[in-house]
């Protein structure tokens, strides 16, 4: 992939679900505006010595805001740094090895990040926020590392947005599977008690 199509599809699907299905609250409005801003500025970048995607900056600022609203901020920040280090290490390994990854990077990297977030954090939203913020910080670490070797890649490019999208999709799938499991368990236990 790497061309951002997955990001655009997921963002529009989430925006439609948030706008038309969620109850009218302040959270719904904030999320809808946040997603629309990410979509509007997806192809714009800002030059800060190194080019940075405007969507990346919007995403990073929103995730940092939500992380610091959570209780146990220090613990989740350490978890986020662990995920960021893991992501940057995987990208460095991919860039320096002569052997290609045994799977597509669009599935292997988000799958590993989701597993790390499951092992490190608890709670659905905490996992999502920590893994997405970890990916953002990891992309900054990696791009600044290769910037010293005269590779001027953009921070938060379309390939990165696709990885974020696959990570969100995997988290949504895990949430849906856990909800189905809870419903089935409740129904089976109700049937056995009768």
Buried (B, 14 or more C-beta within 10 A) or exposed (E): BBEBEBBBEBBEEBBEEBBEEEEEEEEBEEBBEBBBBBBEBBEEBBEEEBBBBBBBBBBBEBBBEBBEEBEEEEBBBEBBBBBBBBBBEBBBEBEEEEEEEEEEBBEBBBBBBBEBBEEBBEEBEBBBBBBBBBBBBBBBBBBEBBBEEEEEBBBBBBBBBBBBBBBBBBBBEBBEEEEEEEEEEEEEEEEEEE
